[in-house]
Protein backbone atom coordinates (compact mmCIF):
# COMPACT_ATOMS: atom_id res chain seq x y z
CA UNK A 1 0.00 0.00 0.00
CA UNK A 2 1.18 3.58 -0.64
CA UNK A 3 3.04 5.58 1.95
CA UNK A 4 2.71 9.36 2.48
CA UNK A 5 4.69 10.30 -0.62
CA UNK A 6 3.08 7.65 -2.81
CA UNK A 7 -0.40 8.84 -1.85
CA UNK A 8 0.58 12.36 -2.84
CA UNK A 9 1.98 11.08 -6.14
CA UNK A 10 -1.27 9.22 -6.85
CA UNK A 11 -3.28 12.38 -6.17
CA UNK A 12 -1.02 14.35 -8.50
CA UNK A 13 -1.46 11.74 -11.23
CA UNK A 14 -5.24 12.03 -10.89
CA UNK A 15 -4.96 15.81 -11.19
CA UNK A 16 -2.79 15.45 -14.30
CA UNK A 17 -5.46 13.22 -15.81
CA UNK A 18 -8.02 16.00 -15.34
CA UNK A 19 -9.69 14.77 -12.14
CA UNK A 20 -10.66 17.92 -10.22
CA UNK A 21 -11.75 15.81 -7.26
CA UNK A 22 -8.47 13.87 -7.12
CA UNK A 23 -7.92 14.08 -3.38
CA UNK A 24 -11.45 12.80 -2.73
CA UNK A 25 -11.23 10.04 -5.33
CA UNK A 26 -8.04 8.61 -3.86
CA UNK A 27 -9.23 8.89 -0.25
CA UNK A 28 -12.55 7.18 -0.94
CA UNK A 29 -10.88 4.39 -2.88
CA UNK A 30 -8.83 3.39 0.14
CA UNK A 31 -11.72 3.82 2.57
CA UNK A 32 -13.67 1.34 0.44
CA UNK A 33 -10.71 -1.04 0.40
CA UNK A 34 -10.44 -0.88 4.19
CA UNK A 35 -14.12 -1.81 4.48
CA UNK A 36 -13.67 -4.67 2.00
CA UNK A 37 -10.82 -6.06 4.10
CA UNK A 38 -12.50 -5.88 7.53
CA UNK A 39 -16.16 -6.15 6.44
CA UNK A 40 -16.90 -3.64 9.18
CA UNK A 41 -18.42 -0.20 8.70
CA UNK A 42 -15.84 2.56 8.69
CA UNK A 43 -16.36 6.16 9.82
CA UNK A 44 -13.33 8.41 9.88
CA UNK A 45 -13.39 11.46 12.16
CA UNK A 46 -10.56 13.86 11.36
CA UNK A 47 -9.62 17.28 12.65
CA UNK A 48 -7.01 19.51 11.02
CA UNK A 49 -5.62 20.58 14.39
CA UNK A 50 -2.03 19.74 13.44
CA UNK A 51 -1.87 21.98 10.38
CA UNK A 52 -4.60 24.61 10.97
CA UNK A 53 -4.32 25.51 14.63
CA UNK A 54 -5.69 29.05 14.24
CA UNK A 55 -9.18 27.89 13.21
CA UNK A 56 -12.07 27.51 15.66
CA UNK A 57 -14.21 24.38 15.49
CA UNK A 58 -11.33 21.89 15.38
CA UNK A 59 -12.50 20.31 18.61
CA UNK A 60 -15.24 17.77 19.29
CA UNK A 61 -18.47 19.77 19.47
CA UNK A 62 -22.21 19.38 19.09
CA UNK A 63 -22.16 20.21 15.39
CA UNK A 64 -20.27 16.98 14.78
CA UNK A 65 -23.49 15.07 15.51
CA UNK A 66 -24.84 16.16 12.10
CA UNK A 67 -21.81 14.63 10.40
CA UNK A 68 -22.13 11.37 12.29
CA UNK A 69 -25.84 11.14 11.51
CA UNK A 70 -25.07 11.47 7.82
CA UNK A 71 -22.23 8.97 8.03
CA UNK A 72 -24.37 6.38 9.85
CA UNK A 73 -27.27 6.70 7.41
CA UNK A 74 -27.53 3.72 5.02
CA UNK A 75 -24.94 1.65 6.87
CA UNK A 76 -25.67 -1.99 7.74
CA UNK A 77 -25.48 -1.61 11.49
CA UNK A 78 -25.15 -5.36 12.06
CA UNK A 79 -21.58 -5.06 10.72
CA UNK A 80 -20.44 -2.98 13.67
CA UNK A 81 -18.29 0.11 13.39
CA UNK A 82 -14.60 0.90 13.12
CA UNK A 83 -14.26 4.51 14.24
CA UNK A 84 -11.01 6.11 13.04
CA UNK A 85 -10.08 8.99 15.34
CA UNK A 86 -7.70 11.90 14.80
CA UNK A 87 -8.65 14.71 17.17
CA UNK A 88 -7.27 17.02 19.88
CA UNK A 89 -10.37 16.43 22.00
CA UNK A 90 -13.14 18.83 22.89
CA UNK A 91 -16.33 19.28 24.88
CA UNK A 92 -17.22 16.50 27.34
CA UNK A 93 -20.96 17.04 26.88
CA UNK A 94 -20.69 16.75 23.08
CA UNK A 95 -18.47 13.69 23.45
CA UNK A 96 -20.91 12.00 25.80
CA UNK A 97 -23.77 12.70 23.40
CA UNK A 98 -21.82 11.25 20.45
CA UNK A 99 -21.05 8.11 22.44
CA UNK A 100 -24.73 7.74 23.33
CA UNK A 101 -25.78 8.15 19.70
CA UNK A 102 -23.25 5.66 18.33
CA UNK A 103 -24.20 3.19 21.04
CA UNK A 104 -27.85 3.40 19.95
CA UNK A 105 -26.79 2.71 16.37
CA UNK A 106 -24.21 -0.06 16.86
CA UNK A 107 -24.59 -1.27 20.43
CA UNK A 108 -21.24 -2.21 21.93
CA UNK A 109 -19.85 -3.37 18.59
CA UNK A 110 -17.58 -0.35 18.09
CA UNK A 111 -13.82 -0.43 17.75
CA UNK A 112 -11.66 2.71 17.88
CA UNK A 113 -8.70 3.04 15.53
CA UNK A 114 -6.07 5.66 16.36
CA UNK A 115 -3.60 5.97 13.45
CA UNK A 116 -1.77 8.87 15.10
CA UNK A 117 -3.36 10.99 17.85
CA UNK A 118 -6.63 11.01 19.80
CA UNK A 119 -6.19 13.28 22.79
CA UNK A 120 -8.37 14.32 25.75
CA UNK A 121 -12.03 13.82 24.76
CA UNK A 122 -10.73 11.79 21.80
CA UNK A 123 -9.27 9.40 24.35
CA UNK A 124 -12.65 9.34 26.08
CA UNK A 125 -14.26 8.36 22.76
CA UNK A 126 -11.70 5.59 22.35
CA UNK A 127 -12.28 4.34 25.91
CA UNK A 128 -15.99 4.06 25.09
CA UNK A 129 -15.28 1.32 22.54
CA UNK A 130 -14.75 -2.44 22.89
CA UNK A 131 -11.08 -2.11 22.00
CA UNK A 132 -8.59 0.46 20.75
CA UNK A 133 -6.37 -0.18 17.75
CA UNK A 134 -3.00 1.57 18.01
CA UNK A 135 0.24 1.51 16.06
CA UNK A 136 3.67 1.88 17.62
CA UNK A 137 3.58 5.59 16.81
CA UNK A 138 0.00 6.18 18.03
CA UNK A 139 -0.92 8.26 21.07
CA UNK A 140 -3.77 8.74 23.47
CA UNK A 141 -3.71 11.50 26.06
CA UNK A 142 -4.74 12.40 29.62
CA UNK A 143 -8.45 12.98 30.20
CA UNK A 144 -8.27 15.41 33.10
CA UNK A 145 -10.98 18.03 32.40
CA UNK A 146 -10.34 21.73 31.84
CA UNK A 147 -12.52 24.61 33.03
CA UNK A 148 -12.11 27.90 31.23
CA UNK A 149 -9.05 26.54 29.49
CA UNK A 150 -7.31 25.65 32.75
CA UNK A 151 -6.84 22.19 34.30
CA UNK A 152 -9.49 21.48 36.90
CA UNK A 153 -7.12 19.28 38.94
CA UNK A 154 -4.48 22.00 38.85
CA UNK A 155 -6.84 24.67 40.13
CA UNK A 156 -7.99 22.49 43.03
CA UNK A 157 -4.44 21.47 43.93
CA UNK A 158 -3.30 25.09 43.84
CA UNK A 159 -6.15 26.18 46.12
CA UNK A 160 -5.41 23.39 48.61
CA UNK A 161 -1.75 24.32 48.59
CA UNK A 162 -2.65 27.94 49.29
CA UNK A 163 -4.85 26.86 52.20
CA UNK A 164 -2.09 24.72 53.72
CA UNK A 165 0.63 27.33 53.34
CA UNK A 166 -1.42 30.21 54.73
CA UNK A 167 -2.57 28.05 57.63
CA UNK A 168 1.07 27.32 58.49
CA UNK A 169 2.36 30.85 57.81
CA UNK A 170 -0.11 33.76 57.73
CA UNK A 171 2.54 36.04 56.18
CA UNK A 172 1.99 34.22 52.89
CA UNK A 173 -1.64 35.33 52.72
CA UNK A 174 -0.98 38.48 50.63
CA UNK A 175 0.95 36.45 48.05
CA UNK A 176 -1.77 33.85 47.69
CA UNK A 177 -4.48 36.51 47.76
CA UNK A 178 -3.11 37.93 44.52
CA UNK A 179 -3.67 34.53 42.90
CA UNK A 180 -6.86 33.32 44.57
CA UNK A 181 -8.61 36.67 44.06
CA UNK A 182 -8.60 35.96 40.34
CA UNK A 183 -10.84 32.93 40.84
CA UNK A 184 -14.39 33.69 39.75
CA UNK A 185 -17.34 32.62 41.95
CA UNK A 186 -18.24 28.91 41.70
CA UNK A 187 -14.92 28.08 39.98
CA UNK A 188 -13.93 25.47 42.56
CA UNK A 189 -17.28 23.72 42.44
CA UNK A 190 -17.20 23.78 38.64
CA UNK A 191 -13.82 22.06 38.74
CA UNK A 192 -15.08 19.44 41.18
CA UNK A 193 -18.18 18.80 39.09
CA UNK A 194 -16.16 18.53 35.86
CA UNK A 195 -13.82 15.98 37.44
CA UNK A 196 -16.63 13.88 38.89
CA UNK A 197 -18.59 13.99 35.60
CA UNK A 198 -15.65 13.06 33.38
CA UNK A 199 -14.31 10.34 35.66
CA UNK A 200 -17.70 8.74 36.25
CA UNK A 201 -18.53 8.71 32.53
CA UNK A 202 -15.25 7.11 31.46
CA UNK A 203 -15.42 4.55 34.27
CA UNK A 204 -18.97 3.63 33.27
CA UNK A 205 -17.98 3.20 29.62
CA UNK A 206 -15.02 1.01 30.46
CA UNK A 207 -17.10 -1.14 32.80
CA UNK A 208 -20.06 -1.62 30.46
CA UNK A 209 -18.29 -1.81 27.09
CA UNK A 210 -14.58 -2.64 27.11
CA UNK A 211 -14.81 -4.89 30.18
CA UNK A 212 -18.46 -5.86 29.84
CA UNK A 213 -19.23 -9.06 31.72
CA UNK A 214 -15.84 -9.31 33.42
CA UNK A 215 -15.85 -9.90 37.17
CA UNK A 216 -13.09 -7.33 37.74
CA UNK A 217 -14.55 -4.71 35.39
CA UNK A 218 -15.01 -2.07 38.09
CA UNK A 219 -11.47 -2.43 39.46
CA UNK A 220 -9.93 -2.33 35.98
CA UNK A 221 -11.95 0.74 35.03
CA UNK A 222 -11.04 2.55 38.25
CA UNK A 223 -7.33 1.87 37.74
CA UNK A 224 -7.38 3.12 34.15
CA UNK A 225 -9.26 6.30 35.02
CA UNK A 226 -6.77 6.95 37.82
CA UNK A 227 -3.88 6.67 35.36
CA UNK A 228 -5.49 8.82 32.67
CA UNK A 229 -6.36 11.57 35.18
CA UNK A 230 -3.08 11.53 37.12
CA UNK A 231 -2.36 15.26 36.98
CA UNK A 232 0.92 15.03 38.88
CA UNK A 233 2.12 11.97 37.02
CA UNK A 234 1.15 13.09 33.53
CA UNK A 235 2.56 16.59 34.15
CA UNK A 236 0.65 18.17 31.25
CA UNK A 237 -2.63 17.67 29.43
CA UNK A 238 -0.74 17.36 26.14
CA UNK A 239 1.35 14.38 27.28
CA UNK A 240 1.44 11.63 24.66
CA UNK A 241 0.60 8.17 26.02
CA UNK A 242 1.97 5.44 23.74
CA UNK A 243 0.56 2.00 23.13
CA UNK A 244 2.83 0.16 25.57
CA UNK A 245 1.73 2.37 28.45
CA UNK A 246 -1.91 1.97 27.37
CA UNK A 247 -1.45 -1.81 27.50
CA UNK A 248 0.26 -1.49 30.87
CA UNK A 249 -2.61 0.45 32.42
CA UNK A 250 -5.05 -2.28 31.33
CA UNK A 251 -6.75 -0.92 28.21
CA UNK A 252 -7.67 -3.48 25.56
CA UNK A 253 -5.24 -2.51 22.82
CA UNK A 254 -4.96 -4.17 19.42
CA UNK A 255 -1.56 -3.62 17.83
CA UNK A 256 -1.97 -2.55 14.22
CA UNK A 257 1.41 -3.96 13.16
CA UNK A 258 0.24 -7.48 14.00
CA UNK A 259 -1.65 -7.52 10.68
CA UNK A 260 0.55 -5.94 7.97
CA UNK A 261 -2.26 -5.80 5.39
CA UNK A 262 -4.57 -4.06 7.82
CA UNK A 263 -1.77 -1.75 8.88
CA UNK A 264 -1.14 -0.72 5.27
CA UNK A 265 -4.82 -0.01 4.65
CA UNK A 266 -5.35 2.01 7.84
CA UNK A 267 -2.20 4.10 7.40
CA UNK A 268 -2.96 4.73 3.72
CA UNK A 269 -6.40 6.02 4.70
CA UNK A 270 -4.71 8.18 7.34
CA UNK A 271 -2.28 9.63 4.80
CA UNK A 272 -5.20 10.40 2.48
CA UNK A 273 -7.02 12.36 5.18
CA UNK A 274 -3.89 14.24 6.18
CA UNK A 275 -3.31 15.28 2.56
CA UNK A 276 -6.96 16.36 2.34
CA UNK A 277 -6.61 18.52 5.44
CA UNK A 278 -3.26 20.00 4.48
CA UNK A 279 -3.92 20.69 0.79
CA UNK A 280 -7.52 21.91 0.78
CA UNK A 281 -9.56 24.44 2.83
CA UNK A 282 -11.05 21.54 4.84
CA UNK A 283 -10.42 21.49 8.59
CA UNK A 284 -12.93 18.91 9.88
CA UNK A 285 -13.96 15.74 8.05
CA UNK A 286 -16.41 12.98 8.96
CA UNK A 287 -16.69 10.37 6.22
CA UNK A 288 -17.78 6.75 5.82
CA UNK A 289 -16.61 4.02 3.47
CA UNK A 290 -19.53 4.70 1.11
CA UNK A 291 -18.22 8.20 0.42
CA UNK A 292 -20.85 10.08 2.41
CA UNK A 293 -19.02 13.01 3.97
CA UNK A 294 -19.56 15.99 6.23
CA UNK A 295 -16.76 18.47 5.63
CA UNK A 296 -16.06 21.75 7.39
CA UNK A 297 -14.12 24.25 5.32
CA UNK A 298 -12.59 27.65 5.84
CA UNK A 299 -14.92 30.41 4.59
CA UNK A 300 -17.68 27.82 4.02
CA UNK A 301 -19.98 26.70 6.81
CA UNK A 302 -20.17 23.05 5.86
CA UNK A 303 -20.24 20.68 2.93
CA UNK A 304 -22.37 17.53 2.95
CA UNK A 305 -21.60 15.07 0.16
CA UNK A 306 -23.94 12.10 -0.36
CA UNK A 307 -22.47 8.75 -1.42
CA UNK A 308 -21.22 8.96 -4.98
CA UNK A 309 -21.88 12.70 -5.17
CA UNK A 310 -19.50 15.20 -6.70
CA UNK A 311 -16.72 16.68 -4.64
CA UNK A 312 -16.97 20.28 -3.53
CA UNK A 313 -13.35 20.45 -2.44
CA UNK A 314 -10.79 22.04 -4.76
CA UNK A 315 -7.79 20.09 -5.86
CA UNK A 316 -4.44 20.76 -4.17
C-alpha positions as CSV (number, residue, x, y, z in Angstrom):
1,X,0.0,0.0,0.0
2,X,1.2,3.6,-0.6
3,X,3.0,5.6,2.0
4,X,2.7,9.4,2.5
5,X,4.7,10.3,-0.6
6,X,3.1,7.7,-2.8
7,X,-0.4,8.8,-1.9
8,X,0.6,12.4,-2.8
9,X,2.0,11.1,-6.1
10,X,-1.3,9.2,-6.8
11,X,-3.3,12.4,-6.2
12,X,-1.0,14.3,-8.5
13,X,-1.5,11.7,-11.2
14,X,-5.2,12.0,-10.9
15,X,-5.0,15.8,-11.2
16,X,-2.8,15.5,-14.3
17,X,-5.5,13.2,-15.8
18,X,-8.0,16.0,-15.3
19,X,-9.7,14.8,-12.1
20,X,-10.7,17.9,-10.2
21,X,-11.8,15.8,-7.3
22,X,-8.5,13.9,-7.1
23,X,-7.9,14.1,-3.4
24,X,-11.5,12.8,-2.7
25,X,-11.2,10.0,-5.3
26,X,-8.0,8.6,-3.9
27,X,-9.2,8.9,-0.3
28,X,-12.6,7.2,-0.9
29,X,-10.9,4.4,-2.9
30,X,-8.8,3.4,0.1
31,X,-11.7,3.8,2.6
32,X,-13.7,1.3,0.4
33,X,-10.7,-1.0,0.4
34,X,-10.4,-0.9,4.2
35,X,-14.1,-1.8,4.5
36,X,-13.7,-4.7,2.0
37,X,-10.8,-6.1,4.1
38,X,-12.5,-5.9,7.5
39,X,-16.2,-6.2,6.4
40,X,-16.9,-3.6,9.2
41,X,-18.4,-0.2,8.7
42,X,-15.8,2.6,8.7
43,X,-16.4,6.2,9.8
44,X,-13.3,8.4,9.9
45,X,-13.4,11.5,12.2
46,X,-10.6,13.9,11.4
47,X,-9.6,17.3,12.6
48,X,-7.0,19.5,11.0
49,X,-5.6,20.6,14.4
50,X,-2.0,19.7,13.4
51,X,-1.9,22.0,10.4
52,X,-4.6,24.6,11.0
53,X,-4.3,25.5,14.6
54,X,-5.7,29.0,14.2
55,X,-9.2,27.9,13.2
56,X,-12.1,27.5,15.7
57,X,-14.2,24.4,15.5
58,X,-11.3,21.9,15.4
59,X,-12.5,20.3,18.6
60,X,-15.2,17.8,19.3
61,X,-18.5,19.8,19.5
62,X,-22.2,19.4,19.1
63,X,-22.2,20.2,15.4
64,X,-20.3,17.0,14.8
65,X,-23.5,15.1,15.5
66,X,-24.8,16.2,12.1
67,X,-21.8,14.6,10.4
68,X,-22.1,11.4,12.3
69,X,-25.8,11.1,11.5
70,X,-25.1,11.5,7.8
71,X,-22.2,9.0,8.0
72,X,-24.4,6.4,9.8
73,X,-27.3,6.7,7.4
74,X,-27.5,3.7,5.0
75,X,-24.9,1.7,6.9
76,X,-25.7,-2.0,7.7
77,X,-25.5,-1.6,11.5
78,X,-25.2,-5.4,12.1
79,X,-21.6,-5.1,10.7
80,X,-20.4,-3.0,13.7
81,X,-18.3,0.1,13.4
82,X,-14.6,0.9,13.1
83,X,-14.3,4.5,14.2
84,X,-11.0,6.1,13.0
85,X,-10.1,9.0,15.3
86,X,-7.7,11.9,14.8
87,X,-8.6,14.7,17.2
88,X,-7.3,17.0,19.9
89,X,-10.4,16.4,22.0
90,X,-13.1,18.8,22.9
91,X,-16.3,19.3,24.9
92,X,-17.2,16.5,27.3
93,X,-21.0,17.0,26.9
94,X,-20.7,16.7,23.1
95,X,-18.5,13.7,23.5
96,X,-20.9,12.0,25.8
97,X,-23.8,12.7,23.4
98,X,-21.8,11.2,20.5
99,X,-21.1,8.1,22.4
100,X,-24.7,7.7,23.3
101,X,-25.8,8.1,19.7
102,X,-23.3,5.7,18.3
103,X,-24.2,3.2,21.0
104,X,-27.8,3.4,20.0
105,X,-26.8,2.7,16.4
106,X,-24.2,-0.1,16.9
107,X,-24.6,-1.3,20.4
108,X,-21.2,-2.2,21.9
109,X,-19.9,-3.4,18.6
110,X,-17.6,-0.4,18.1
111,X,-13.8,-0.4,17.7
112,X,-11.7,2.7,17.9
113,X,-8.7,3.0,15.5
114,X,-6.1,5.7,16.4
115,X,-3.6,6.0,13.5
116,X,-1.8,8.9,15.1
117,X,-3.4,11.0,17.8
118,X,-6.6,11.0,19.8
119,X,-6.2,13.3,22.8
120,X,-8.4,14.3,25.7
121,X,-12.0,13.8,24.8
122,X,-10.7,11.8,21.8
123,X,-9.3,9.4,24.4
124,X,-12.7,9.3,26.1
125,X,-14.3,8.4,22.8
126,X,-11.7,5.6,22.3
127,X,-12.3,4.3,25.9
128,X,-16.0,4.1,25.1
129,X,-15.3,1.3,22.5
130,X,-14.7,-2.4,22.9
131,X,-11.1,-2.1,22.0
132,X,-8.6,0.5,20.8
133,X,-6.4,-0.2,17.7
134,X,-3.0,1.6,18.0
135,X,0.2,1.5,16.1
136,X,3.7,1.9,17.6
137,X,3.6,5.6,16.8
138,X,0.0,6.2,18.0
139,X,-0.9,8.3,21.1
140,X,-3.8,8.7,23.5
141,X,-3.7,11.5,26.1
142,X,-4.7,12.4,29.6
143,X,-8.4,13.0,30.2
144,X,-8.3,15.4,33.1
145,X,-11.0,18.0,32.4
146,X,-10.3,21.7,31.8
147,X,-12.5,24.6,33.0
148,X,-12.1,27.9,31.2
149,X,-9.1,26.5,29.5
150,X,-7.3,25.7,32.8
151,X,-6.8,22.2,34.3
152,X,-9.5,21.5,36.9
153,X,-7.1,19.3,38.9
154,X,-4.5,22.0,38.8
155,X,-6.8,24.7,40.1
156,X,-8.0,22.5,43.0
157,X,-4.4,21.5,43.9
158,X,-3.3,25.1,43.8
159,X,-6.1,26.2,46.1
160,X,-5.4,23.4,48.6
161,X,-1.7,24.3,48.6
162,X,-2.6,27.9,49.3
163,X,-4.9,26.9,52.2
164,X,-2.1,24.7,53.7
165,X,0.6,27.3,53.3
166,X,-1.4,30.2,54.7
167,X,-2.6,28.0,57.6
168,X,1.1,27.3,58.5
169,X,2.4,30.8,57.8
170,X,-0.1,33.8,57.7
171,X,2.5,36.0,56.2
172,X,2.0,34.2,52.9
173,X,-1.6,35.3,52.7
174,X,-1.0,38.5,50.6
175,X,1.0,36.4,48.0
176,X,-1.8,33.9,47.7
177,X,-4.5,36.5,47.8
178,X,-3.1,37.9,44.5
179,X,-3.7,34.5,42.9
180,X,-6.9,33.3,44.6
181,X,-8.6,36.7,44.1
182,X,-8.6,36.0,40.3
183,X,-10.8,32.9,40.8
184,X,-14.4,33.7,39.7
185,X,-17.3,32.6,41.9
186,X,-18.2,28.9,41.7
187,X,-14.9,28.1,40.0
188,X,-13.9,25.5,42.6
189,X,-17.3,23.7,42.4
190,X,-17.2,23.8,38.6
191,X,-13.8,22.1,38.7
192,X,-15.1,19.4,41.2
193,X,-18.2,18.8,39.1
194,X,-16.2,18.5,35.9
195,X,-13.8,16.0,37.4
196,X,-16.6,13.9,38.9
197,X,-18.6,14.0,35.6
198,X,-15.7,13.1,33.4
199,X,-14.3,10.3,35.7
200,X,-17.7,8.7,36.2
201,X,-18.5,8.7,32.5
202,X,-15.2,7.1,31.5
203,X,-15.4,4.6,34.3
204,X,-19.0,3.6,33.3
205,X,-18.0,3.2,29.6
206,X,-15.0,1.0,30.5
207,X,-17.1,-1.1,32.8
208,X,-20.1,-1.6,30.5
209,X,-18.3,-1.8,27.1
210,X,-14.6,-2.6,27.1
211,X,-14.8,-4.9,30.2
212,X,-18.5,-5.9,29.8
213,X,-19.2,-9.1,31.7
214,X,-15.8,-9.3,33.4
215,X,-15.8,-9.9,37.2
216,X,-13.1,-7.3,37.7
217,X,-14.6,-4.7,35.4
218,X,-15.0,-2.1,38.1
219,X,-11.5,-2.4,39.5
220,X,-9.9,-2.3,36.0
221,X,-12.0,0.7,35.0
222,X,-11.0,2.5,38.2
223,X,-7.3,1.9,37.7
224,X,-7.4,3.1,34.2
225,X,-9.3,6.3,35.0
226,X,-6.8,6.9,37.8
227,X,-3.9,6.7,35.4
228,X,-5.5,8.8,32.7
229,X,-6.4,11.6,35.2
230,X,-3.1,11.5,37.1
231,X,-2.4,15.3,37.0
232,X,0.9,15.0,38.9
233,X,2.1,12.0,37.0
234,X,1.2,13.1,33.5
235,X,2.6,16.6,34.2
236,X,0.7,18.2,31.2
237,X,-2.6,17.7,29.4
238,X,-0.7,17.4,26.1
239,X,1.4,14.4,27.3
240,X,1.4,11.6,24.7
241,X,0.6,8.2,26.0
242,X,2.0,5.4,23.7
243,X,0.6,2.0,23.1
244,X,2.8,0.2,25.6
245,X,1.7,2.4,28.4
246,X,-1.9,2.0,27.4
247,X,-1.5,-1.8,27.5
248,X,0.3,-1.5,30.9
249,X,-2.6,0.4,32.4
250,X,-5.0,-2.3,31.3
251,X,-6.8,-0.9,28.2
252,X,-7.7,-3.5,25.6
253,X,-5.2,-2.5,22.8
254,X,-5.0,-4.2,19.4
255,X,-1.6,-3.6,17.8
256,X,-2.0,-2.5,14.2
257,X,1.4,-4.0,13.2
258,X,0.2,-7.5,14.0
259,X,-1.6,-7.5,10.7
260,X,0.5,-5.9,8.0
261,X,-2.3,-5.8,5.4
262,X,-4.6,-4.1,7.8
263,X,-1.8,-1.8,8.9
264,X,-1.1,-0.7,5.3
265,X,-4.8,0.0,4.7
266,X,-5.4,2.0,7.8
267,X,-2.2,4.1,7.4
268,X,-3.0,4.7,3.7
269,X,-6.4,6.0,4.7
270,X,-4.7,8.2,7.3
271,X,-2.3,9.6,4.8
272,X,-5.2,10.4,2.5
273,X,-7.0,12.4,5.2
274,X,-3.9,14.2,6.2
275,X,-3.3,15.3,2.6
276,X,-7.0,16.4,2.3
277,X,-6.6,18.5,5.4
278,X,-3.3,20.0,4.5
279,X,-3.9,20.7,0.8
280,X,-7.5,21.9,0.8
281,X,-9.6,24.4,2.8
282,X,-11.1,21.5,4.8
283,X,-10.4,21.5,8.6
284,X,-12.9,18.9,9.9
285,X,-14.0,15.7,8.1
286,X,-16.4,13.0,9.0
287,X,-16.7,10.4,6.2
288,X,-17.8,6.8,5.8
289,X,-16.6,4.0,3.5
290,X,-19.5,4.7,1.1
291,X,-18.2,8.2,0.4
292,X,-20.8,10.1,2.4
293,X,-19.0,13.0,4.0
294,X,-19.6,16.0,6.2
295,X,-16.8,18.5,5.6
296,X,-16.1,21.8,7.4
297,X,-14.1,24.2,5.3
298,X,-12.6,27.7,5.8
299,X,-14.9,30.4,4.6
300,X,-17.7,27.8,4.0
301,X,-20.0,26.7,6.8
302,X,-20.2,23.1,5.9
303,X,-20.2,20.7,2.9
304,X,-22.4,17.5,3.0
305,X,-21.6,15.1,0.2
306,X,-23.9,12.1,-0.4
307,X,-22.5,8.8,-1.4
308,X,-21.2,9.0,-5.0
309,X,-21.9,12.7,-5.2
310,X,-19.5,15.2,-6.7
311,X,-16.7,16.7,-4.6
312,X,-17.0,20.3,-3.5
313,X,-13.4,20.5,-2.4
314,X,-10.8,22.0,-4.8
315,X,-7.8,20.1,-5.9
316,X,-4.4,20.8,-4.2
